[in-house]
């Protein structure tokens, strides 16, 4: 495995999103028949989730710092995506479509991601440094 290049790659919430992508793939493969639209929506949502987490924790040069409001915007978009994905998984679970064990695992990961995003948002205050936040999170794990 390659060493992380960016601070966001060290975040637990980002790792959980990558694990979720594997589960989304397994769920998509287990969907019966004509569920391409649902599969595409899950895949698209998972990509957006990773991108918004990365964007909310992006490292920028000192002359081009991202505002805290911009960071909050990205992380709130990620939270919205979590809610969208949760609805999809709950619908699949209710209708007994796809691998139920993978759906249950995905729902658990979404809870972990949601908690991590909420924590990330509480850390956004003047002087926020995404590299330091990632280091602090690494020490906790």
Protein Blocks (a to p, Z undefined) as FASTA:
>chain_A
ZZdfbfklmpmklmmmmmmmmmmmmmmmmpghjlllmmmmmmmmmmmmmmmmmmmmcccd
fklcccfklmmmmmmmmmmmmmmmmmmmmmmmmnogajfklmmmmmmmmmmmmmmmmmmm
mmpcghiafklmmmmmmmmZZ
